[in-house]
Amino acid sequence: MKAHSGDWLVVHSHTDGGPVRRAEIIATGADGTPPYTVHWIDDDRESVFFPGPDAQVVSAVEQAEIHRLESAHIEKVQSEIEAQSSGG
């Protein structure tokens, strides 16, 4: 697994429906391999992390697109809720 500073680390839960943790990769080994210094977005902590098989590296561009899609989905759902609550 190789990464660059600015990429994202996504760690999937070991249980169905469990939380997915995301961290921005701040630093890597000399050749982009672990350990990674990461900043976790769920608890605003920084740590050194050795990813396991439940982790994947996502490029900064891919993460930005994921964030855009998630935001668009949230806005759509909120609009639908507002429309229903106003009787429309």
C-alpha positions in Angstrom: 0.0 0.0 0.0 1.4 3.4 -1.1 0.1 6.8 -0.4 1.0 10.5 -0.6 0.5 13.4 1.8 -3.0 14.7 1.2 -4.4 11.3 0.4 -7.1 9.8 2.6 -7.1 6.6 4.6 -10.5 4.8 4.9 -10.8 2.1 7.5 -13.8 -0.1 7.2 -15.5 -1.7 10.3 -15.1 -5.4 11.1 -18.9 -5.6 11.6 -21.7 -5.1 9.2 -23.1 -1.6 9.5 -20.2 -0.5 11.7 -18.5 2.9 11.4 -16.1 3.8 8.6 -13.2 5.9 9.9 -11.5 8.4 7.6 -8.2 10.2 8.2 -6.2 12.6 6.1 -2.6 11.3 5.5 -0.2 13.9 6.7 3.1 12.0 6.1 4.3 8.7 4.8 7.5 6.7 4.8 10.1 7.7 2.3 8.7 5.7 -0.5 5.0 6.2 0.3 4.6 3.1 2.4 3.4 2.9 6.0 3.6 3.9 8.7 1.4 6.9 8.0 1.0 9.9 10.1 -2.8 10.7 9.9 -5.3 13.1 11.2 -8.6 11.4 12.1 -11.6 13.5 11.2 -14.0 11.8 13.7 -12.0 12.7 16.8 -9.6 15.4 15.5 -6.6 13.4 16.7 -3.3 12.8 15.0 -1.5 9.4 15.2 0.9 7.1 13.5 -1.0 4.3 11.8 -0.1 0.9 10.2 -3.1 0.1 8.0 -4.4 -3.5 7.9 -6.4 -5.3 5.3 -9.6 -3.4 6.3 -8.0 -0.1 5.1 -7.7 1.5 1.7 -6.0 4.6 0.4 -8.1 7.1 -1.5 -6.6 9.9 -3.5 -7.4 13.5 -2.5 -9.3 13.9 -5.8 -11.3 10.7 -5.2 -12.1 11.9 -1.6 -13.2 15.3 -2.9 -15.7 13.6 -5.3 -17.0 11.3 -2.5 -17.5 14.3 -0.3 -19.3 16.2 -3.2 -21.6 13.2 -3.8 -22.4 12.8 -0.1 -23.1 16.5 0.3 -25.5 16.5 -2.7 -27.3 13.5 -1.3 -27.7 15.2 2.1 -29.0 18.4 0.4 -31.5 16.3 -1.6 -32.9 14.5 1.5 -33.1 17.8 3.4 -35.1 19.4 0.5 -37.5 16.4 0.4 -38.0 16.6 4.2 -38.7 20.4 4.0 -41.1 19.8 1.1 -43.0 17.2 3.0 -43.2 19.3 6.2 -44.5 22.3 4.3 -47.2 20.2 2.7 -45.7 20.2 -0.8 
